[in-house]
Amino acid sequence: MHSRAQRPKAKLKKYKKNSKMRKPHNLMINKIFRNWDIDRKKSFMIGDKKSDKLAAKKSNLKFYYAQQDFFIQIKNIINNY
């Protein structure tokens, strides 16, 4: 079963499931850190929803709301590390 197929508000019953893999939960983020050699202290998350911010907070990640020019935003974030 794939987490992206689980949507609590879905119209079809087979997709209407709750999952800790979906934001604002952070199981998906924690699995990434377990399976990949990524420095959490140098990591950050960009999103456009409150659920993104909550997942980042639960994962101890810096969070930024997405801006219009995504490339410049990432460049500015990296230059400030």
Sequence and secondary structure as in RCSB ss.txt:
>XXXX:A:sequence
MHSRAQRPKAKLKKYKKNSKMRKPHNLMINKIFRNWDIDRKKSFMIGDKKSDKLAAKKSNLKFYYAQQDFFIQIK
NIINNY
>XXXX:A:secstr
  GGG  TT SSGGG    TTSTTS HHHHHHHHHS   GGG EEEESSHHHHHHHHHTT EEEE  S HHHHHH
HHHHT 
